[in-house]
Each structure stands twice: as C-alpha cells, then as structure tokens.
C-alpha cells in the first residue's frame, strides 16, 4: 500500500496524508483512495474531499462501529482495511473525464499577458502556445465554489501571484500562478495572472451538479477568436 499518514482533524474528520509533493503520481493515489472509500463505505461514512496530496474523510461518529479505544482509531482501522486492495489497483489507469475548454486569449480578456510577456521574456503568442499545448490535471477545487487548481504548467510559465490582487476578476477568466492554472467560476477578487477567458459556465447553481470540473479530471485549453467567444457565450 502507498505510505499514508492518518491525522485526526476533529471528531468528525480524518486526514489521509500521502506526503508533501505535488505531482501526478501522488495525486493519482489520492484519487484511487477516494474512489475505493466511496465504493466501499464504512458505517458512518459521509464524504471525502481530495487535495494535492491528501484526502479528508468525513464521518458521523455516532454511527461508526467502535473497534478501538477511540472513534478516530476505529475509523483509521476501517479505512486501512478498505484500502488494503489499493495495491492491486495501482497499475490500473484511472478513468478520468477530459474537458476541452475554449479560451479567448485576446488582449481584451488577457489582462496580464503584456506584463507576463515582459516578466517571462516570452512573446504573448508563445505564452498562449505553451498554455494551450498540454493537458492539465485537476488537483483540487476550492477558494470559491468550482475553482479548480490545475497543473502542471510548462516551467517557462511558472510565475508568482500578483503583488496586489484585483478586487474583481471577471467570471470565466483563465489565469496562472506558480506552477498552476485555473478558471475563475464567478466574479470574485483574485491575485492570479489573467491570460484569457472562457465562455463556458464553470459553476452553474441551477444544475443538479453545479460543478463542471472535479478533482481527477483532465483539462485541455483550446484557443478561440473573439467572434467564437461571442457565439459560444450565446449558447
């Protein structure tokens, strides 16, 4: 089994830590553990929340079957038993959903492209080409409903967050910071570097499942024109 540390967060949650690195292999183990627990729920299980290299497991303590001195120890034991088969699944590829996300990188939407071009010593065209030429993994969601933290960027695009965050970032803005890229699902303050905008709804509270992206998914960005952006916005 992949080496996991078990940390009690509170009386209703346990954290499974898979190390400190942010990489595809570690995150794959997180998602496999998530799937395994959701497919083989222990008594009292509520939900899981995956992150870069950890998995939070929530439960109802009053429903947990006590097999150890404490509820947390009992949950830890049950989780270890459920994950005992993870090794047999380690070689099987995960079946993730791949999303094609259209992005208009026009200067009207890419507010920070000019500044990034100077900072990274790359042409705006090169930044766009590098950003849209690889597939990204959704490591986790958070910050605001539906915001997906995706990676890993080409090293040439690694950059710091803005020194002074914007008070308002437009819905659908596509941005980069550090080694990651993300999409602002709604108008909100933000400090990432904005390079474009997508016309797709990343978060729609009117849908049964309001989130377009979830941890474990893959994303491929495709460059579109302003005209295409307008047409897709009307759909």
ROLUMRO-696152 format. One record per residue (C-alpha): residue in one letter; x, y, z; residue number from 1. Coordinates in nm, 4 decimals, padded with zeros to 6 digits. Each point is the difference from the previous one (the first is absolute). Example, Ala and Ser with C-alpha at 12.3 -4.5 7.8 and 13.67 -1.06 7.14 Angstrom:
BEGIN
<atom 'a', <01.2300, -00.4500, 00.7800>, 1>
<atom 's', <00.1370, 00.3440, -00.0660>, 2>
//
This chain:
BEGIN
<atom 'x', <00.0000, 00.0000, 00.0000>, 1>
<atom 'x', <00.1112, 00.3576, -00.0665>, 2>
<atom 'x', <00.1410, 00.1471, 00.3224>, 3>
<atom 'x', <-00.2754, 00.2001, 00.1694>, 4>
<atom 'x', <00.0007, 00.2028, 00.3215>, 5>
<atom 'x', <-00.3293, 00.0238, 00.1895>, 6>
<atom 'x', <-00.0745, 00.3264, 00.1808>, 7>
<atom 'x', <-00.3125, 00.0662, 00.2047>, 8>
<atom 'x', <-00.1344, 00.3447, -00.0976>, 9>
<atom 'x', <-00.2938, 00.0093, 00.2401>, 10>
<atom 'x', <-00.2715, -00.2302, 00.1353>, 11>
<atom 'x', <-00.1504, -00.0355, -00.3481>, 12>
<atom 'x', <00.2952, -00.0025, -00.2378>, 13>
<atom 'x', <00.3225, -00.1866, -00.0696>, 14>
<atom 'x', <00.2762, 00.1138, -00.2350>, 15>
<atom 'x', <00.1926, -00.2487, -00.2122>, 16>
<atom 'x', <00.3366, 00.1501, -00.0938>, 17>
<atom 'x', <00.1917, -00.1434, -00.2959>, 18>
<atom 'x', <00.3102, 00.2184, 00.0444>, 19>
<atom 'x', <00.0894, 00.3586, -00.0830>, 20>
<atom 'x', <00.0644, -00.0012, -00.3746>, 21>
<atom 'x', <-00.2323, 00.1281, -00.2716>, 22>
<atom 'x', <00.0271, -00.2429, -00.2886>, 23>
<atom 'x', <-00.2167, -00.2223, -00.2167>, 24>
<atom 'x', <00.1024, -00.3301, 00.1613>, 25>
<atom 'x', <-00.0852, 00.1122, 00.3529>, 26>
<atom 'x', <-00.3289, 00.1546, -00.1062>, 27>
<atom 'x', <-00.0936, -00.3185, -00.1848>, 28>
<atom 'x', <00.0335, -00.1910, 00.3272>, 29>
<atom 'x', <-00.2212, 00.2579, 00.1720>, 30>
<atom 'x', <-00.2732, -00.0454, -00.2613>, 31>
<atom 'x', <00.0279, -00.3791, 00.0098>, 32>
<atom 'x', <-00.0398, 00.0061, 00.3778>, 33>
<atom 'x', <-00.2966, 00.2350, -00.0386>, 34>
<atom 'x', <-00.1677, -00.2348, -00.2482>, 35>
<atom 'x', <00.0730, -00.3049, 00.2130>, 36>
<atom 'x', <-00.1568, 00.1552, 00.3107>, 37>
<atom 'x', <-00.3050, 00.1276, -00.1849>, 38>
<atom 'x', <-00.0588, -00.3413, -00.1544>, 39>
<atom 'x', <00.0475, -00.1834, 00.3314>, 40>
<atom 'x', <-00.1507, 00.2339, 00.2593>, 41>
<atom 'x', <00.0454, -00.0790, 00.3675>, 42>
<atom 'x', <-00.2837, 00.0545, 00.2455>, 43>
<atom 'x', <-00.0311, 00.3730, 00.0676>, 44>
<atom 'x', <00.1896, 00.1102, -00.3142>, 45>
<atom 'x', <-00.1138, 00.3407, -00.1286>, 46>
<atom 'x', <00.2327, 00.1243, -00.2740>, 47>
<atom 'x', <00.3577, 00.0507, -00.1171>, 48>
<atom 'x', <00.1753, 00.3188, -00.1088>, 49>
<atom 'x', <00.3193, -00.0469, -00.2065>, 50>
<atom 'x', <00.2884, 00.2477, -00.0212>, 51>
<atom 'x', <00.3495, -00.0033, -00.1548>, 52>
<atom 'x', <00.1451, -00.2693, 00.2253>, 53>
<atom 'x', <-00.2649, -00.0655, 00.2619>, 54>
<atom 'x', <-00.3529, -00.1273, 00.0412>, 55>
<atom 'x', <-00.2388, 00.1171, 00.2695>, 56>
<atom 'x', <-00.2513, -00.2636, 00.1080>, 57>
<atom 'x', <-00.3114, 00.1206, 00.1807>, 58>
<atom 'x', <-00.2243, -00.2225, 00.2103>, 59>
<atom 'x', <-00.2811, -00.0039, 00.2545>, 60>
<atom 'x', <00.1642, -00.1146, 00.3263>, 61>
<atom 'x', <-00.3266, -00.1232, 00.1509>, 62>
<atom 'x', <-00.0367, -00.2521, -00.2855>, 63>
<atom 'x', <00.3573, -00.1305, -00.0058>, 64>
<atom 'x', <00.0478, -00.3559, 00.1239>, 65>
<atom 'x', <00.2507, 00.0306, 00.2828>, 66>
<atom 'x', <00.2786, -00.2593, -00.0305>, 67>
<atom 'x', <00.2770, 00.1936, 00.1771>, 68>
<atom 'x', <00.0347, 00.2234, 00.3050>, 69>
<atom 'x', <-00.1184, 00.3093, -00.1854>, 70>
<atom 'x', <-00.2280, 00.0754, -00.2944>, 71>
<atom 'x', <00.2908, 00.1503, -00.1965>, 72>
<atom 'x', <00.2079, -00.3146, 00.0513>, 73>
<atom 'x', <-00.2963, -00.2119, -00.1045>, 74>
<atom 'x', <-00.0474, 00.2017, -00.3195>, 75>
<atom 'x', <00.3734, -00.0227, -00.0720>, 76>
<atom 'x', <-00.0100, -00.3781, 00.0319>, 77>
<atom 'x', <-00.3020, -00.0312, -00.2289>, 78>
<atom 'x', <00.1542, 00.2261, -00.2611>, 79>
<atom 'x', <00.3242, -00.1999, 00.0063>, 80>
<atom 'x', <-00.1993, -00.3191, -00.0573>, 81>
<atom 'x', <-00.1905, 00.1548, -00.2911>, 82>
<atom 'x', <00.3181, 00.1328, -00.1596>, 83>
<atom 'x', <00.1795, -00.3326, 00.0333>, 84>
<atom 'x', <-00.0953, -00.0756, -00.3613>, 85>
<atom 'x', <00.1389, 00.3266, -00.1387>, 86>
<atom 'x', <00.3264, -00.1731, -00.0928>, 87>
<atom 'x', <-00.1870, -00.2321, -00.2339>, 88>
<atom 'x', <-00.1501, 00.3042, -00.1707>, 89>
<atom 'x', <00.3220, 00.2019, -00.0232>, 90>
<atom 'x', <00.0840, -00.1175, -00.3497>, 91>
<atom 'x', <-00.3486, 00.0588, -00.1361>, 92>
<atom 'x', <-00.0392, 00.3420, -00.1649>, 93>
<atom 'x', <-00.2568, 00.2375, 00.1411>, 94>
<atom 'x', <-00.2956, 00.0776, -00.2232>, 95>
<atom 'x', <-00.0203, 00.3778, 00.0168>, 96>
<atom 'x', <-00.2219, 00.2410, -00.1905>, 97>
<atom 'x', <00.1818, 00.2243, -00.2487>, 98>
<atom 'x', <-00.1453, 00.3464, -00.0596>, 99>
<atom 'x', <00.0809, 00.2142, -00.3026>, 100>
<atom 'x', <-00.0170, 00.3603, 00.1200>, 101>
<atom 'x', <-00.0100, 00.2752, -00.2667>, 102>
<atom 'x', <00.1950, 00.3125, 00.0982>, 103>
<atom 'x', <00.0211, 00.3382, -00.1683>, 104>
<atom 'x', <00.3467, 00.1397, 00.0675>, 105>
<atom 'x', <-00.0820, 00.3357, -00.1597>, 106>
<atom 'x', <00.1479, 00.3043, 00.1782>, 107>
<atom 'x', <-00.3530, 00.0996, 00.1065>, 108>
<atom 'x', <-00.0104, -00.3093, 00.2222>, 109>
<atom 'x', <00.3691, -00.0702, 00.0635>, 110>
<atom 'x', <00.0567, 00.2928, 00.2330>, 111>
<atom 'x', <00.3456, -00.1126, 00.1121>, 112>
<atom 'x', <00.1399, -00.1389, -00.3247>, 113>
<atom 'x', <00.2040, 00.3116, -00.0755>, 114>
<atom 'x', <00.1531, 00.0118, 00.3475>, 115>
<atom 'x', <00.0673, -00.3744, 00.0000>, 116>
<atom 'x', <00.1648, 00.0252, -00.3403>, 117>
<atom 'x', <00.2561, 00.2413, 00.1424>, 118>
<atom 'x', <00.0378, -00.1871, 00.3287>, 119>
<atom 'x', <00.0464, -00.3441, -00.1568>, 120>
<atom 'x', <00.1872, 00.1296, -00.3044>, 121>
<atom 'x', <-00.2396, -00.1790, -00.2303>, 122>
<atom 'x', <-00.2207, 00.1337, -00.2767>, 123>
<atom 'x', <-00.3729, 00.0023, 00.0685>, 124>
<atom 'x', <-00.0393, -00.2535, -00.2801>, 125>
<atom 'x', <00.2521, -00.2306, 00.1705>, 126>
<atom 'x', <-00.1820, 00.0283, 00.3344>, 127>
<atom 'x', <-00.3273, -00.0949, -00.1687>, 128>
<atom 'x', <00.1633, -00.2856, -00.1885>, 129>
<atom 'x', <00.1608, -00.1411, 00.3136>, 130>
<atom 'x', <-00.3194, 00.0325, 00.2048>, 131>
<atom 'x', <-00.2210, -00.1721, -00.2574>, 132>
<atom 'x', <00.2412, -00.2734, -00.1093>, 133>
<atom 'x', <-00.0265, -00.2351, 00.2992>, 134>
<atom 'x', <-00.2709, -00.1781, 00.1957>, 135>
<atom 'x', <-00.0461, 00.0958, 00.3654>, 136>
<atom 'x', <-00.1067, -00.2022, 00.3015>, 137>
<atom 'x', <-00.2595, 00.1414, 00.2379>, 138>
<atom 'x', <00.1731, -00.0475, 00.3352>, 139>
<atom 'x', <-00.2713, 00.1487, 00.2193>, 140>
<atom 'x', <-00.2779, 00.2575, 00.0175>, 141>
<atom 'x', <-00.0384, 00.2764, 00.2530>, 142>
<atom 'x', <00.0475, 00.3726, 00.0719>, 143>
<atom 'x', <-00.3434, 00.0633, -00.1491>, 144>
<atom 'x', <-00.2646, -00.2526, -00.1194>, 145>
<atom 'x', <00.1265, -00.1750, -00.3124>, 146>
<atom 'x', <00.3488, 00.1539, -00.0153>, 147>
<atom 'x', <00.2272, -00.2790, -00.1228>, 148>
<atom 'x', <00.3721, -00.0040, 00.0771>, 149>
<atom 'x', <00.1616, -00.1566, -00.3074>, 150>
<atom 'x', <00.3543, -00.0920, -00.0933>, 151>
<atom 'x', <00.2637, -00.0312, -00.0915>, 152>
<atom 'x', <00.0977, 00.2991, -00.2147>, 153>
<atom 'x', <00.2979, -00.0024, -00.2307>, 154>
<atom 'x', <00.2943, 00.1236, 00.2173>, 155>
<atom 'x', <00.0394, 00.2995, -00.2318>, 156>
<atom 'x', <-00.3378, 00.1248, 00.1276>, 157>
<atom 'x', <00.0717, -00.0316, 00.3723>, 158>
<atom 'x', <-00.0714, 00.3386, 00.1549>, 159>
<atom 'x', <-00.0930, 00.1637, 00.3299>, 160>
<atom 'x', <-00.3452, 00.1205, 00.0936>, 161>
<atom 'x', <-00.0630, 00.3693, -00.0506>, 162>
<atom 'x', <00.1433, 00.2177, 00.2784>, 163>
<atom 'x', <-00.3341, 00.1806, 00.0257>, 164>
<atom 'x', <-00.3088, -00.2194, -00.0639>, 165>
<atom 'x', <-00.2866, 00.1414, -00.2031>, 166>
<atom 'x', <-00.3206, 00.0811, 00.1832>, 167>
<atom 'x', <-00.1979, -00.1474, -00.2896>, 168>
<atom 'x', <00.0931, -00.2704, -00.2491>, 169>
<atom 'x', <-00.2573, -00.0704, -00.2721>, 170>
<atom 'x', <-00.1821, -00.3327, -00.0103>, 171>
<atom 'x', <00.1715, -00.2474, -00.2306>, 172>
<atom 'x', <00.3418, 00.1636, 00.0258>, 173>
<atom 'x', <00.2832, -00.2459, -00.0628>, 174>
<atom 'x', <00.3097, 00.0680, 00.2076>, 175>
<atom 'x', <00.3380, -00.1360, 00.1070>, 176>
<atom 'x', <00.2038, 00.0166, 00.3211>, 177>
<atom 'x', <00.2900, -00.2084, 00.1234>, 178>
<atom 'x', <-00.0048, -00.3261, -00.1933>, 179>
<atom 'x', <-00.3774, -00.0029, -00.0367>, 180>
<atom 'x', <-00.2851, 00.1337, -00.2094>, 181>
<atom 'x', <-00.3619, 00.0586, 00.0921>, 182>
<atom 'x', <-00.3343, 00.1427, -00.1099>, 183>
<atom 'x', <-00.1963, 00.2482, 00.2083>, 184>
<atom 'x', <-00.3536, -00.1481, 00.0072>, 185>
<atom 'x', <-00.1611, 00.3265, 00.1063>, 186>
<atom 'x', <00.0846, 00.3657, 00.0430>, 187>
<atom 'x', <00.2224, 00.0194, 00.3066>, 188>
<atom 'x', <00.3184, 00.1601, 00.1352>, 189>
<atom 'x', <00.3147, -00.1808, -00.1119>, 190>
<atom 'x', <00.3769, 00.0227, -00.0229>, 191>
<atom 'x', <00.0881, -00.2333, -00.2863>, 192>
<atom 'x', <00.1312, 00.1272, -00.3353>, 193>
<atom 'x', <-00.2834, 00.0156, -00.2523>, 194>
<atom 'x', <00.0836, -00.1167, -00.3524>, 195>
<atom 'x', <-00.3419, -00.0608, -00.1564>, 196>
<atom 'x', <-00.3653, -00.0838, 00.0526>, 197>
<atom 'x', <-00.2296, -00.2917, -00.0741>, 198>
<atom 'x', <-00.3680, 00.0392, -00.0939>, 199>
<atom 'x', <-00.0871, -00.3274, 00.1758>, 200>
<atom 'x', <-00.1846, -00.0044, 00.3325>, 201>
<atom 'x', <00.2374, -00.1618, 00.2484>, 202>
<atom 'x', <-00.2522, 00.0292, 00.2833>, 203>
<atom 'x', <-00.3765, -00.0052, -00.0524>, 204>
<atom 'x', <-00.2045, -00.0035, 00.3197>, 205>
<atom 'x', <-00.3163, -00.0845, -00.1967>, 206>
<atom 'x', <00.1303, -00.3433, -00.1003>, 207>
<atom 'x', <-00.0340, -00.3128, 00.2124>, 208>
<atom 'x', <00.3800, -00.0271, -00.0149>, 209>
<atom 'x', <00.1095, 00.3659, -00.0130>, 210>
<atom 'x', <00.3722, -00.0735, -00.0468>, 211>
<atom 'x', <00.1461, -00.0582, -00.3458>, 212>
<atom 'x', <00.3407, -00.1102, 00.1316>, 213>
<atom 'x', <00.0921, -00.2350, 00.2826>, 214>
<atom 'x', <00.3230, -00.1405, 00.1435>, 215>
<atom 'x', <00.1497, -00.2648, -00.2275>, 216>
<atom 'x', <-00.1405, 00.1490, -00.3222>, 217>
<atom 'x', <00.2212, 00.1098, -00.2893>, 218>
<atom 'x', <-00.0222, 00.3322, -00.1820>, 219>
<atom 'x', <00.1262, 00.1033, -00.3423>, 220>
<atom 'x', <-00.0215, 00.3683, -00.0935>, 221>
<atom 'x', <-00.0725, 00.0930, -00.3619>, 222>
<atom 'x', <00.0567, 00.3504, -00.1369>, 223>
<atom 'x', <-00.3041, 00.1694, -00.1611>, 224>
<atom 'x', <-00.0662, 00.3382, -00.1604>, 225>
<atom 'x', <-00.2118, 00.2824, 00.1447>, 226>
<atom 'x', <-00.2733, -00.0837, -00.2493>, 227>
<atom 'x', <-00.0021, -00.3631, 00.1115>, 228>
<atom 'x', <-00.0029, 00.1158, 00.3609>, 229>
<atom 'x', <-00.3090, 00.2133, -00.0652>, 230>
<atom 'x', <-00.1787, -00.2794, -00.1837>, 231>
<atom 'x', <00.0689, -00.2530, 00.2760>, 232>
<atom 'x', <-00.1105, 00.2507, 00.2653>, 233>
<atom 'x', <-00.3419, 00.0125, -00.1651>, 234>
<atom 'x', <-00.0502, -00.3777, 00.0145>, 235>
//
